[in-house]
Amino acid sequence: MMTLAPQAAPRPTEEDAAGAPRADCVADSAGGLTFDLPQPDGTGEAAAGRAHLVLRRRDGLQEVRLPLVPAADGRLRAALPGGVDLPEGRWDALAQTADGPPERLAPGLNDLRSLVDRAPDGARGHVAVRIPYATKHGNLSVRSWLRAPHAEAGELHIGQDALDVRGQVYGTALAPDAYAELTLRKGTAVLRAEVHRDRAAFGFTVDCTALSEGVWDLWLRPAGEGGPRVRIARLLDDIADKKPVYTYPRITLETPAGPATATPYYTGDNDLSVKVTTP
């Protein structure tokens, strides 16, 4: 049985993964993860029955314990079902055998093919995404998102002084009065953009000349002003950190305040933003 419990222990300092057991990970299209790792020497099924894979949230406040059970070729297996909610954040993967201390795991072979071009049905009202990845120290961690509803960013088209955004909404419908919203992160400015909709697909154009200097976050208001405010993000693929992978050219602008550049990018949480800078 999987348990989700508060964890009061302080966040441990991440150590290098040299010599750590390696866990292979397989993701399925429903959002589930399966972990396979070697069975420790000198342990049998009895010890395996008291072994767990521990997912510990990076803030140290929660952990998930998954039973490790014997699998093929003398390995141990733990499963995180897609239907079980994993709160949004970064989760470090550890193995604990019997009464021993939890030990960090290193990434083995990750099979993430089912995450590419994934299209969840959104019937549960939210989208759950879990992507295993290697940390900068070579440890295994899982990045989890839980968005209800979710606005998935698709193609971005860079124009002369505008940005065209396409996407798909999950977990809610697009109303006739749906619109996009741009908010200045350090300020109170809010701009609207008209949304063109086709069933669950949406599109809108950002007039970059209307943006003042700073970082602008992009949101979707699928039900209009009285409905939810949904952060536009790119989550439905196998890349845990989009920021260094998806890069876009700067848009050169001539504004009333002088020359400027606007650059779309994905944040550390894979949310879509636009950064406007002046010389």
Accessible surface in RSA format (square Angstrom, percent):
REM  Atomic radii and reference values for relative SASA: ProtOr
REM  Chains: A
REM  Algorithm: Lee & Richards
REM  Probe-radius: 1.40
REM  Slices: 20
REM RES _ NUM      All-atoms   Total-Side   Main-Chain    Non-polar    All polar
REM                ABS   REL    ABS   REL    ABS   REL    ABS   REL    ABS   REL
RES MET A   1   191.02  98.9 140.41  92.9  50.61 120.5 118.91 101.1  72.10  95.5
RES MET A   2    47.06  24.4  27.47  18.2  19.59  46.6  27.29  23.2  19.77  26.2
RES THR A   3    62.24  44.3  58.28  59.1   3.95   9.4  57.92  77.8   4.32   6.5
RES LEU A   4    78.09  43.5  46.20  33.0  31.89  80.2  46.20  32.4  31.89  85.8
RES ALA A   5    40.19  37.0  38.07  58.7   2.13   4.8  40.19  56.6   0.00   0.0
RES PRO A   6   120.83  88.1 104.23  95.0  16.60  60.3 104.83  86.5  16.00  99.5
RES GLN A   7    33.58  18.8  31.30  22.9   2.28   5.4   2.05   4.4  31.53  23.9
RES ALA A   8   106.05  97.5  69.48 107.2  36.56  83.2  76.74 108.1  29.30  77.6
RES ALA A   9    44.42  40.8  32.33  49.9  12.09  27.5  38.28  53.9   6.14  16.3
RES PRO A  10   119.65  87.2 101.69  92.7  17.96  65.3 112.97  93.3   6.68  41.5
RES ARG A  11   145.20  61.0 120.12  61.2  25.08  59.7  30.77  42.1 114.43  69.4
RES PRO A  12    65.37  47.6  49.52  45.1  15.85  57.6  58.67  48.4   6.70  41.6
RES THR A  13   124.30  88.4 102.31 103.7  21.99  52.4  72.56  97.5  51.74  78.2
RES GLU A  14    48.15  27.6  30.54  23.1  17.61  41.9  22.27  43.1  25.87  21.1
RES GLU A  15   128.68  73.9 122.08  92.4   6.60  15.7  41.31  79.9  87.37  71.3
RES ASP A  16   102.62  71.9  78.20  77.8  24.41  57.7  36.01  84.8  66.60  66.4
RES ALA A  17    10.68   9.8   5.65   8.7   5.03  11.4   6.91   9.7   3.78  10.0
RES ALA A  18    92.35  84.9  54.66  84.3  37.69  85.7  67.46  95.0  24.88  65.9
RES GLY A  19    84.39 104.1   0.00   N/A  84.39 104.1  43.84 120.3  40.55  90.8
RES ALA A  20    19.46  17.9   7.65  11.8  11.81  26.9   9.46  13.3  10.00  26.5
RES PRO A  21    41.17  30.0  30.57  27.9  10.61  38.6  41.08  33.9   0.10   0.6
RES ARG A  22   142.08  59.7 137.31  70.0   4.77  11.4  48.36  66.1  93.72  56.8
RES ALA A  23     0.00   0.0   0.00   0.0   0.00   0.0   0.00   0.0   0.00   0.0
RES ASP A  24    42.16  29.5  41.42  41.2   0.73   1.7  11.09  26.1  31.07  31.0
RES CYS A  25     0.07   0.1   0.00   0.0   0.07   0.2   0.05   0.1   0.02   0.0
RES VAL A  26    75.36  49.6  73.60  66.6   1.76   4.3  73.60  63.9   1.76   4.8
RES ALA A  27     5.75   5.3   0.55   0.8   5.21  11.8   0.55   0.8   5.21  13.8
RES ASP A  28    67.56  47.3  65.09  64.8   2.48   5.9  37.28  87.7  30.28  30.2
RES SER A  29    72.35  61.1  63.39  84.6   8.96  20.6  27.54  58.7  44.81  62.8
RES ALA A  30    73.30  67.4  53.13  82.0  20.18  45.9  62.29  87.7  11.02  29.2
RES GLY A  31     2.83   3.5   0.00   N/A   2.83   3.5   2.66   7.3   0.17   0.4
RES GLY A  32     1.76   2.2   0.00   N/A   1.76   2.2   1.45   4.0   0.31   0.7
RES LEU A  33     3.44   1.9   0.74   0.5   2.71   6.8   1.26   0.9   2.18   5.9
RES THR A  34    40.73  29.0  39.89  40.4   0.84   2.0  13.74  18.5  26.98  40.8
RES PHE A  35     0.00   0.0   0.00   0.0   0.00   0.0   0.00   0.0   0.00   0.0
RES ASP A  36    24.98  17.5  24.90  24.8   0.08   0.2   3.32   7.8  21.66  21.6
RES LEU A  37     5.44   3.0   5.44   3.9   0.00   0.0   5.44   3.8   0.00   0.0
RES PRO A  38    64.31  46.9  58.84  53.6   5.47  19.9  60.18  49.7   4.13  25.7
RES GLN A  39    47.18  26.4  31.37  22.9  15.81  37.6   4.49   9.6  42.69  32.4
RES PRO A  40    53.93  39.3  40.21  36.7  13.72  49.9  51.58  42.6   2.34  14.6
RES ASP A  41   148.38 103.9 118.90 118.3  29.48  69.7  43.54 102.5 104.84 104.6
RES GLY A  42    90.81 112.0   0.00   N/A  90.81 112.0  45.76 125.6  45.05 100.9
RES THR A  43    35.15  25.0  19.14  19.4  16.01  38.2  21.79  29.3  13.36  20.2
RES GLY A  44    37.39  46.1   0.00   N/A  37.39  46.1  29.38  80.6   8.02  18.0
RES GLU A  45   134.91  77.5 122.64  92.8  12.27  29.2  41.66  80.6  93.26  76.1
RES ALA A  46    87.27  80.2  66.25 102.2  21.02  47.8  78.97 111.2   8.30  22.0
RES ALA A  47    15.10  13.9  13.82  21.3   1.27   2.9  13.85  19.5   1.24   3.3
RES ALA A  48     1.64   1.5   0.00   0.0   1.64   3.7   1.53   2.1   0.11   0.3
RES GLY A  49    57.43  70.8   0.00   N/A  57.43  70.8  30.61  84.0  26.82  60.1
RES ARG A  50   131.64  55.3 125.93  64.2   5.71  13.6  63.79  87.2  67.85  41.1
RES ALA A  51     0.80   0.7   0.12   0.2   0.68   1.5   0.12   0.2   0.68   1.8
RES HIS A  52    45.33  24.8  45.33  31.5   0.00   0.0  23.07  23.8  22.26  25.9
RES LEU A  53     0.00   0.0   0.00   0.0   0.00   0.0   0.00   0.0   0.00   0.0
RES VAL A  54     0.28   0.2   0.28   0.3   0.00   0.0   0.28   0.2   0.00   0.0
RES LEU A  55     0.00   0.0   0.00   0.0   0.00   0.0   0.00   0.0   0.00   0.0
RES ARG A  56    35.05  14.7  35.05  17.9   0.00   0.0   6.25   8.5  28.80  17.5
RES ARG A  57    62.30  26.2  60.98  31.1   1.31   3.1   1.65   2.3  60.65  36.8
RES ARG A  58    52.35  22.0  50.94  26.0   1.41   3.3  25.24  34.5  27.10  16.4
RES ASP A  59    70.37  49.3  45.72  45.5  24.64  58.3  39.64  93.3  30.73  30.6
RES GLY A  60     1.58   1.9   0.00   N/A   1.58   1.9   1.18   3.2   0.40   0.9
RES LEU A  61   114.72  63.9 110.51  79.1   4.21  10.6 110.59  77.7   4.14  11.1
RES GLN A  62    45.46  25.4  45.46  33.2   0.00   0.0  12.44  26.5  33.02  25.0
RES GLU A  63    16.19   9.3  15.93  12.1   0.26   0.6   0.93   1.8  15.26  12.5
RES VAL A  64     0.51   0.3   0.51   0.5   0.00   0.0   0.51   0.4   0.00   0.0
RES ARG A  65    62.29  26.2  62.12  31.7   0.16   0.4  24.26  33.2  38.02  23.0
RES LEU A  66     0.34   0.2   0.34   0.2   0.00   0.0   0.34   0.2   0.00   0.0
RES PRO A  67    44.26  32.3  40.24  36.7   4.02  14.6  40.24  33.2   4.02  25.0
RES LEU A  68     2.41   1.3   1.52   1.1   0.89   2.2   1.52   1.1   0.89   2.4
RES VAL A  69    77.16  50.8  77.16  69.9   0.00   0.0  77.16  67.0   0.00   0.0
RES PRO A  70    64.09  46.7  43.96  40.1  20.13  73.2  44.18  36.5  19.91 123.7
RES ALA A  71    29.66  27.3   4.52   7.0  25.14  57.2  16.49  23.2  13.17  34.9
RES ALA A  72    73.06  67.2  54.62  84.3  18.44  41.9  65.76  92.6   7.30  19.3
RES ASP A  73   137.15  96.1  93.99  93.6  43.16 102.1  35.20  82.8 101.96 101.7
RES GLY A  74    52.08  64.2   0.00   N/A  52.08  64.2  36.20  99.3  15.88  35.6
RES ARG A  75    61.11  25.7  60.65  30.9   0.46   1.1  27.68  37.8  33.43  20.3
RES LEU A  76     2.36   1.3   2.36   1.7   0.00   0.0   2.36   1.7   0.00   0.0
RES ARG A  77    98.58  41.4  98.12  50.0   0.47   1.1  21.44  29.3  77.14  46.8
RES ALA A  78     1.53   1.4   0.00   0.0   1.53   3.5   1.53   2.2   0.00   0.0
RES ALA A  79    58.74  54.0  45.74  70.6  12.99  29.6  45.74  64.4  12.99  34.4
RES LEU A  80     1.20   0.7   0.20   0.1   0.99   2.5   0.37   0.3   0.83   2.2
RES PRO A  81    67.34  49.1  57.79  52.7   9.55  34.7  67.34  55.6   0.00   0.0
RES GLY A  82    11.56  14.3   0.00   N/A  11.56  14.3   1.79   4.9   9.77  21.9
RES GLY A  83    52.04  64.2   0.00   N/A  52.04  64.2  28.96  79.5  23.08  51.7
RES VAL A  84    44.50  29.3  41.50  37.6   3.01   7.2  44.50  38.7   0.01   0.0
RES ASP A  85    61.28  42.9  54.32  54.1   6.95  16.4  18.88  44.4  42.40  42.3
RES LEU A  86     1.77   1.0   0.57   0.4   1.21   3.0   0.57   0.4   1.21   3.2
RES PRO A  87    31.94  23.3  29.50  26.9   2.45   8.9  31.94  26.4   0.00   0.0
RES GLU A  88    50.71  29.1  42.97  32.5   7.73  18.4  25.90  50.1  24.81  20.3
RES GLY A  89    16.12  19.9   0.00   N/A  16.12  19.9  16.12  44.2   0.00   0.0
RES ARG A  90    68.53  28.8  64.98  33.1   3.55   8.5  20.52  28.0  48.01  29.1
RES TRP A  91     0.00   0.0   0.00   0.0   0.00   0.0   0.00   0.0   0.00   0.0
RES ASP A  92    13.00   9.1  13.00  12.9   0.00   0.0   1.78   4.2  11.22  11.2
RES ALA A  93     0.00   0.0   0.00   0.0   0.00   0.0   0.00   0.0   0.00   0.0
RES LEU A  94     9.40   5.2   9.40   6.7   0.00   0.0   9.40   6.6   0.00   0.0
RES ALA A  95    12.02  11.0   8.72  13.5   3.29   7.5   8.87  12.5   3.14   8.3
RES GLN A  96    29.83  16.7  29.36  21.5   0.47   1.1   1.06   2.2  28.78  21.8
RES THR A  97    40.05  28.5  32.44  32.9   7.61  18.1  22.54  30.3  17.50  26.5
RES ALA A  98    32.80  30.2  21.78  33.6  11.02  25.1  22.15  31.2  10.66  28.2
RES ASP A  99   133.84  93.8 102.76 102.3  31.08  73.5  39.60  93.2  94.24  94.0
RES GLY A 100    26.42  32.6   0.00   N/A  26.42  32.6  23.09  63.4   3.32   7.4
RES PRO A 101   115.43  84.1 101.35  92.4  14.08  51.2 106.74  88.1   8.68  54.0
RES PRO A 102    47.04  34.3  28.26  25.8  18.77  68.2  28.26  23.3  18.77 116.7
RES GLU A 103    87.54  50.3  83.57  63.2   3.97   9.5  33.31  64.4  54.23  44.3
RES ARG A 104    41.20  17.3  36.99  18.9   4.21  10.0  32.33  44.2   8.87   5.4
RES LEU A 105     0.00   0.0   0.00   0.0   0.00   0.0   0.00   0.0   0.00   0.0
RES ALA A 106     1.32   1.2   1.32   2.0   0.00   0.0   1.32   1.9   0.00   0.0
RES PRO A 107    20.21  14.7  16.47  15.0   3.74  13.6  16.47  13.6   3.74  23.2
RES GLY A 108    27.20  33.5   0.00   N/A  27.20  33.5   8.80  24.1  18.40  41.2
RES LEU A 109   145.68  81.1 141.66 101.3   4.02  10.1 143.42 100.7   2.25   6.1
RES ASN A 110    55.62  38.4  24.08  23.3  31.54  75.9  10.35  24.9  45.27  43.8
RES ASP A 111    44.63  31.3  39.26  39.1   5.37  12.7  22.61  53.2  22.02  22.0
RES LEU A 112    24.21  13.5  20.06  14.4   4.15  10.4  20.66  14.5   3.55   9.6
RES ARG A 113   189.40  79.5 176.54  90.0  12.86  30.6  83.45 114.0 105.95  64.2
RES SER A 114    42.15  35.6  22.34  29.8  19.81  45.6  34.96  74.5   7.19  10.1
RES LEU A 115     4.17   2.3   4.14   3.0   0.03   0.1   4.14   2.9   0.03   0.1
RES VAL A 116    75.60  49.7  62.84  56.9  12.75  30.7  62.84  54.6  12.75  34.6
RES ASP A 117   129.84  90.9 101.44 101.0  28.40  67.2  37.71  88.7  92.13  91.9
RES ARG A 118    26.36  11.1  13.83   7.0  12.53  29.8  10.36  14.2  16.00   9.7
RES ALA A 119    80.93  74.4  51.98  80.2  28.95  65.9  52.17  73.5  28.77  76.2
RES PRO A 120    22.13  16.1   9.21   8.4  12.92  47.0  17.92  14.8   4.20  26.1
RES ASP A 121   127.79  89.5  88.09  87.7  39.70  93.9  45.31 106.6  82.48  82.3
RES GLY A 122    10.15  12.5   0.00   N/A  10.15  12.5   2.16   5.9   7.99  17.9
RES ALA A 123    89.25  82.1  47.08  72.7  42.17  95.9  58.84  82.9  30.40  80.5
RES ARG A 124   135.47  56.9 104.09  53.1  31.38  74.7  70.87  96.9  64.60  39.2
RES GLY A 125    29.83  36.8   0.00   N/A  29.83  36.8  23.52  64.5   6.31  14.1
RES HIS A 126    32.52  17.8  25.12  17.5   7.40  18.9  10.59  10.9  21.93  25.5
RES VAL A 127     1.36   0.9   0.00   0.0   1.36   3.3   1.36   1.2   0.00   0.0
RES ALA A 128     8.97   8.2   6.04   9.3   2.93   6.7   6.04   8.5   2.93   7.8
RES VAL A 129     1.61   1.1   1.57   1.4   0.03   0.1   1.61   1.4   0.00   0.0
RES ARG A 130     3.04   1.3   0.81   0.4   2.23   5.3   0.10   0.1   2.94   1.8
RES ILE A 131     0.93   0.5   0.93   0.7   0.00   0.0   0.93   0.7   0.00   0.0
RES PRO A 132     2.93   2.1   0.00   0.0   2.93  10.7   0.00   0.0   2.93  18.2
RES TYR A 133    37.68  17.6  33.40  19.0   4.28  11.1  35.94  27.0   1.74   2.2
RES ALA A 134    58.02  53.3  34.90  53.9  23.12  52.6  34.90  49.2  23.12  61.2
RES THR A 135    16.55  11.8   6.27   6.4  10.27  24.5   9.94  13.4   6.60  10.0
RES LYS A 136   192.05  93.7 142.43  87.4  49.62 118.1  98.22  88.4  93.83  99.9
RES HIS A 137    67.78  37.0  60.79  42.3   7.00  17.9  41.87  43.2  25.91  30.1
RES GLY A 138    29.72  36.7   0.00   N/A  29.72  36.7  25.81  70.8   3.92   8.8
RES ASN A 139     0.51   0.3   0.51   0.5   0.00   0.0   0.00   0.0   0.51   0.5
RES LEU A 140     0.00   0.0   0.00   0.0   0.00   0.0   0.00   0.0   0.00   0.0
RES SER A 141     0.00   0.0   0.00   0.0   0.00   0.0   0.00   0.0   0.00   0.0
RES VAL A 142     0.00   0.0   0.00   0.0   0.00   0.0   0.00   0.0   0.00   0.0
RES ARG A 143     7.13   3.0   7.13   3.6   0.00   0.0   0.35   0.5   6.77   4.1
RES SER A 144     0.18   0.2   0.18   0.2   0.00   0.0   0.00   0.0   0.18   0.3
RES TRP A 145     0.42   0.2   0.01   0.0   0.42   1.0   0.01   0.0   0.42   0.7
RES LEU A 146    54.32  30.3  37.39  26.8  16.93  42.6  37.39  26.3  16.93  45.6
RES ARG A 147    34.12  14.3  32.74  16.7   1.39   3.3  23.44  32.0  10.69   6.5
RES ALA A 148    72.99  67.1  37.55  57.9  35.44  80.6  37.76  53.2  35.22  93.3
RES PRO A 149    22.14  16.1  17.79  16.2   4.35  15.8  17.79  14.7   4.35  27.0
RES HIS A 150     0.38   0.2   0.22   0.2   0.16   0.4   0.14   0.1   0.24   0.3
RES ALA A 151     0.00   0.0   0.00   0.0   0.00   0.0   0.00   0.0   0.00   0.0
RES GLU A 152    18.88  10.8  18.48  14.0   0.39   0.9  12.99  25.1   5.89   4.8
RES ALA A 153     1.98   1.8   0.00   0.0   1.98   4.5   0.00   0.0   1.98   5.3
RES GLY A 154    24.22  29.9   0.00   N/A  24.22  29.9  24.03  65.9   0.19   0.4
RES GLU A 155   115.11  66.1 107.96  81.7   7.15  17.0  48.10  93.0  67.01  54.7
RES LEU A 156    20.84  11.6   0.00   0.0  20.84  52.4   0.00   0.0  20.84  56.1
RES HIS A 157    89.42  48.9  85.82  59.7   3.59   9.2  57.60  59.4  31.82  37.0
RES ILE A 158    58.29  33.2  24.20  18.0  34.09  82.2  24.52  17.7  33.77  91.6
RES GLY A 159    36.81  45.4   0.00   N/A  36.81  45.4  29.84  81.9   6.97  15.6
RES GLN A 160   168.79  94.4 142.16 103.9  26.63  63.4  55.56 118.3 113.24  85.9
RES ASP A 161    62.79  44.0  62.76  62.5   0.03   0.1   6.04  14.2  56.75  56.6
RES ALA A 162    22.90  21.1  22.36  34.5   0.53   1.2  22.55  31.8   0.35   0.9
RES LEU A 163     0.35   0.2   0.35   0.3   0.00   0.0   0.35   0.2   0.00   0.0
RES ASP A 164    42.28  29.6  42.07  41.9   0.21   0.5   1.33   3.1  40.95  40.8
RES VAL A 165     0.00   0.0   0.00   0.0   0.00   0.0   0.00   0.0   0.00   0.0
RES ARG A 166   105.81  44.4 105.81  53.9   0.00   0.0  38.76  53.0  67.04  40.6
RES GLY A 167    10.83  13.4   0.00   N/A  10.83  13.4   6.17  16.9   4.66  10.4
RES GLN A 168    67.04  37.5  66.89  48.9   0.15   0.4  14.47  30.8  52.58  39.9
RES VAL A 169     4.07   2.7   0.08   0.1   3.99   9.6   0.08   0.1   3.99  10.8
RES TYR A 170    28.07  13.1  25.14  14.3   2.93   7.6  15.36  11.5  12.71  15.7
RES GLY A 171    30.39  37.5   0.00   N/A  30.39  37.5   5.26  14.4  25.13  56.3
RES THR A 172    50.09  35.6  23.65  24.0  26.44  63.0  17.90  24.0  32.19  48.7
RES ALA A 173    79.34  72.9  65.05 100.4  14.28  32.5  71.60 100.8   7.74  20.5
RES LEU A 174    14.24   7.9   0.11   0.1  14.13  35.5   0.11   0.1  14.13  38.0
RES ALA A 175    26.79  24.6  21.88  33.8   4.91  11.2  26.70  37.6   0.09   0.2
RES PRO A 176   117.23  85.4  89.51  81.6  27.72 100.8  90.17  74.4  27.06 168.2
RES ASP A 177    89.94  63.0  76.01  75.7  13.93  32.9  47.86 112.6  42.08  42.0
RES ALA A 178     9.35   8.6   0.73   1.1   8.63  19.6   0.73   1.0   8.63  22.9
RES TYR A 179    17.76   8.3  17.76  10.1   0.00   0.0  16.52  12.4   1.24   1.5
RES ALA A 180     0.44   0.4   0.44   0.7   0.00   0.0   0.44   0.6   0.00   0.0
RES GLU A 181    13.49   7.7  13.15   9.9   0.34   0.8   0.20   0.4  13.29  10.8
RES LEU A 182     4.05   2.3   4.05   2.9   0.00   0.0   4.05   2.8   0.00   0.0
RES THR A 183    16.68  11.9  16.68  16.9   0.00   0.0  11.74  15.8   4.94   7.5
RES LEU A 184    28.32  15.8  23.16  16.6   5.16  13.0  23.16  16.3   5.16  13.9
RES ARG A 185   114.58  48.1  86.15  43.9  28.43  67.7  48.78  66.7  65.80  39.9
RES LYS A 186   191.24  93.3 163.32 100.2  27.92  66.5 113.74 102.4  77.49  82.5
RES GLY A 187    46.82  57.7   0.00   N/A  46.82  57.7  22.80  62.6  24.02  53.8
RES THR A 188   134.58  95.7 109.49 111.0  25.09  59.8  83.57 112.2  51.01  77.1
RES ALA A 189    40.24  37.0  28.27  43.6  11.97  27.2  38.49  54.2   1.75   4.6
RES VAL A 190    80.96  53.3  54.23  49.1  26.72  64.4  54.23  47.1  26.72  72.5
RES LEU A 191    56.32  31.4  54.22  38.8   2.10   5.3  56.32  39.6   0.00   0.0
RES ARG A 192   142.68  59.9 109.97  56.1  32.71  77.9  45.32  61.9  97.36  59.0
RES ALA A 193    11.95  11.0   4.68   7.2   7.28  16.6  11.95  16.8   0.00   0.0
RES GLU A 194   131.54  75.5 113.02  85.5  18.52  44.1  46.11  89.2  85.43  69.8
RES VAL A 195    14.57   9.6   0.21   0.2  14.37  34.6   0.21   0.2  14.37  39.0
RES HIS A 196   122.67  67.0 114.99  79.9   7.68  19.6  75.33  77.6  47.34  55.1
RES ARG A 197   109.16  45.8  78.93  40.2  30.23  72.0  14.00  19.1  95.16  57.7
RES ASP A 198   103.63  72.6  95.09  94.6   8.54  20.2  30.75  72.4  72.88  72.7
RES ARG A 199   220.06  92.4 191.18  97.5  28.88  68.8  80.38 109.9 139.68  84.7
RES ALA A 200    32.98  30.3  28.42  43.9   4.57  10.4  30.65  43.2   2.33   6.2
RES ALA A 201    36.20  33.3  35.59  54.9   0.61   1.4  35.59  50.1   0.61   1.6
RES PHE A 202     5.69   2.8   0.00   0.0   5.69  14.8   3.66   2.2   2.04   5.8
RES GLY A 203     4.35   5.4   0.00   N/A   4.35   5.4   3.92  10.8   0.43   1.0
RES PHE A 204     0.51   0.3   0.46   0.3   0.05   0.1   0.51   0.3   0.00   0.0
RES THR A 205    68.14  48.5  54.69  55.4  13.45  32.1  36.21  48.6  31.92  48.3
RES VAL A 206     3.07   2.0   1.77   1.6   1.30   3.1   3.07   2.7   0.00   0.0
RES ASP A 207    77.83  54.5  71.16  70.8   6.66  15.8  33.38  78.6  44.44  44.3
RES CYS A 208     0.30   0.2   0.30   0.3   0.00   0.0   0.00   0.0   0.30   0.3
RES THR A 209    45.62  32.4  34.84  35.3  10.78  25.7  20.58  27.6  25.04  37.9
RES ALA A 210    58.01  53.3  30.40  46.9  27.61  62.8  41.33  58.2  16.67  44.2
RES LEU A 211     7.36   4.1   1.11   0.8   6.25  15.7   1.85   1.3   5.51  14.8
RES SER A 212    62.12  52.5  50.81  67.8  11.31  26.1  54.71 116.5   7.41  10.4
RES GLU A 213    99.82  57.3  80.19  60.7  19.63  46.7  28.45  55.0  71.37  58.3
RES GLY A 214    24.65  30.4   0.00   N/A  24.65  30.4  24.65  67.6   0.00   0.0
RES VAL A 215    30.03  19.8  26.83  24.3   3.21   7.7  26.83  23.3   3.21   8.7
RES TRP A 216     3.35   1.3   3.35   1.6   0.00   0.0   3.35   1.8   0.00   0.0
RES ASP A 217    15.70  11.0  15.70  15.6   0.00   0.0   0.00   0.0  15.70  15.7
RES LEU A 218     0.34   0.2   0.34   0.2   0.00   0.0   0.34   0.2   0.00   0.0
RES TRP A 219    49.89  20.0  49.77  24.1   0.12   0.3  49.77  26.5   0.12   0.2
RES LEU A 220     0.00   0.0   0.00   0.0   0.00   0.0   0.00   0.0   0.00   0.0
RES ARG A 221    27.97  11.7  27.97  14.3   0.00   0.0   0.00   0.0  27.97  17.0
RES PRO A 222     0.00   0.0   0.00   0.0   0.00   0.0   0.00   0.0   0.00   0.0
RES ALA A 223    42.14  38.7  29.76  45.9  12.38  28.2  29.76  41.9  12.38  32.8
RES GLY A 224     0.43   0.5   0.00   N/A   0.43   0.5   0.43   1.2   0.00   0.0
RES GLU A 225   120.19  69.0 107.32  81.2  12.88  30.7  36.19  70.0  84.00  68.6
RES GLY A 226    85.16 105.0   0.00   N/A  85.16 105.0  43.44 119.2  41.71  93.4
RES GLY A 227    22.11  27.3   0.00   N/A  22.11  27.3  11.47  31.5  10.63  23.8
RES PRO A 228    58.86  42.9  45.36  41.3  13.50  49.1  58.03  47.9   0.83   5.1
RES ARG A 229   105.60  44.3  81.56  41.6  24.04  57.2  30.30  41.4  75.30  45.6
RES VAL A 230     7.74   5.1   4.66   4.2   3.08   7.4   7.74   6.7   0.00   0.0
RES ARG A 231    30.98  13.0  25.86  13.2   5.12  12.2  15.60  21.3  15.38   9.3
RES ILE A 232     0.00   0.0   0.00   0.0   0.00   0.0   0.00   0.0   0.00   0.0
RES ALA A 233     0.00   0.0   0.00   0.0   0.00   0.0   0.00   0.0   0.00   0.0
RES ARG A 234    56.91  23.9  56.91  29.0   0.00   0.0   0.42   0.6  56.49  34.2
RES LEU A 235     0.01   0.0   0.00   0.0   0.01   0.0   0.00   0.0   0.01   0.0
RES LEU A 236    13.35   7.4   3.65   2.6   9.70  24.4   5.43   3.8   7.93  21.3
RES ASP A 237    15.53  10.9  14.32  14.3   1.21   2.9  14.22  33.5   1.31   1.3
RES ASP A 238    53.69  37.6  43.15  43.0  10.53  24.9   0.63   1.5  53.05  52.9
RES ILE A 239    46.09  26.2  43.02  32.1   3.07   7.4  46.09  33.2   0.00   0.0
RES ALA A 240    10.66   9.8   5.99   9.2   4.67  10.6   5.99   8.4   4.67  12.4
RES ASP A 241    58.78  41.2  55.36  55.1   3.42   8.1  20.91  49.2  37.87  37.8
RES LYS A 242     0.00   0.0   0.00   0.0   0.00   0.0   0.00   0.0   0.00   0.0
RES LYS A 243   109.46  53.4 102.21  62.7   7.25  17.3  52.40  47.2  57.06  60.8
RES PRO A 244    93.62  68.2  62.18  56.7  31.45 114.3  71.15  58.7  22.48 139.7
RES VAL A 245    84.47  55.6  58.90  53.3  25.57  61.6  63.12  54.8  21.35  57.9
RES TYR A 246    49.12  22.9  44.61  25.4   4.51  11.7  33.83  25.4  15.29  18.8
RES THR A 247   105.12  74.8  78.98  80.1  26.14  62.3  52.63  70.7  52.49  79.3
RES TYR A 248    44.07  20.6  27.89  15.9  16.18  42.1  26.48  19.9  17.59  21.7
RES PRO A 249    87.88  64.0  75.37  68.7  12.51  45.5  87.11  71.9   0.77   4.8
RES ARG A 250   171.39  72.0 148.99  75.9  22.40  53.3  26.51  36.2 144.88  87.8
RES ILE A 251     3.67   2.1   0.90   0.7   2.77   6.7   3.67   2.6   0.00   0.0
RES THR A 252   101.00  71.8  85.11  86.3  15.89  37.9  57.99  77.9  43.01  65.0
RES LEU A 253     1.94   1.1   0.00   0.0   1.94   4.9   1.94   1.4   0.00   0.0
RES GLU A 254   135.65  77.9 113.23  85.7  22.42  53.4  65.90 127.5  69.75  56.9
RES THR A 255    24.39  17.3  10.83  11.0  13.56  32.3  10.34  13.9  14.05  21.2
RES PRO A 256   145.12 105.8  98.41  89.7  46.71 169.8 112.07  92.5  33.05 205.4
RES ALA A 257    98.90  90.9  55.66  85.9  43.24  98.4  68.13  95.9  30.76  81.5
RES GLY A 258    21.72  26.8   0.00   N/A  21.72  26.8  21.13  58.0   0.59   1.3
RES PRO A 259    70.83  51.6  69.51  63.4   1.32   4.8  69.51  57.4   1.32   8.2
RES ALA A 260     4.56   4.2   1.94   3.0   2.63   6.0   3.12   4.4   1.44   3.8
RES THR A 261    36.14  25.7  36.08  36.6   0.06   0.1  32.18  43.2   3.96   6.0
RES ALA A 262     0.00   0.0   0.00   0.0   0.00   0.0   0.00   0.0   0.00   0.0
RES THR A 263    32.10  22.8  32.10  32.5   0.00   0.0  27.23  36.6   4.87   7.4
RES PRO A 264     1.34   1.0   0.29   0.3   1.05   3.8   0.29   0.2   1.05   6.6
RES TYR A 265    40.73  19.0  40.61  23.1   0.12   0.3  32.21  24.2   8.52  10.5
RES TYR A 266     0.13   0.1   0.00   0.0   0.13   0.3   0.00   0.0   0.13   0.2
RES THR A 267    20.24  14.4  19.49  19.8   0.76   1.8  18.66  25.1   1.59   2.4
RES GLY A 268    37.86  46.7   0.00   N/A  37.86  46.7  29.73  81.6   8.13  18.2
RES ASP A 269    66.69  46.7  65.90  65.6   0.79   1.9   2.92   6.9  63.77  63.6
RES ASN A 270     0.00   0.0   0.00   0.0   0.00   0.0   0.00   0.0   0.00   0.0
RES ASP A 271    15.88  11.1  15.88  15.8   0.00   0.0   0.29   0.7  15.60  15.6
RES LEU A 272     0.00   0.0   0.00   0.0   0.00   0.0   0.00   0.0   0.00   0.0
RES SER A 273     0.00   0.0   0.00   0.0   0.00   0.0   0.00   0.0   0.00   0.0
RES VAL A 274     0.82   0.5   0.82   0.7   0.00   0.0   0.82   0.7   0.00   0.0
RES LYS A 275   102.64  50.1 101.41  62.2   1.22   2.9  43.91  39.5  58.73  62.6
RES VAL A 276     2.29   1.5   1.49   1.4   0.79   1.9   1.49   1.3   0.79   2.1
RES THR A 277    51.71  36.8  50.83  51.5   0.87   2.1  36.78  49.4  14.92  22.6
RES THR A 278    54.73  38.9  36.09  36.6  18.64  44.4  25.73  34.6  29.00  43.8
RES PRO A 279   146.12 106.5  72.83  66.4  73.28 266.4 114.33  94.4  31.79 197.6
END  Absolute sums over single chains surface
CHAIN  1 A    13543.1      10278.4       3264.8       7506.9       6036.2
END  Absolute sums over all chains
TOTAL         13543.1      10278.4       3264.8       7506.9       6036.2
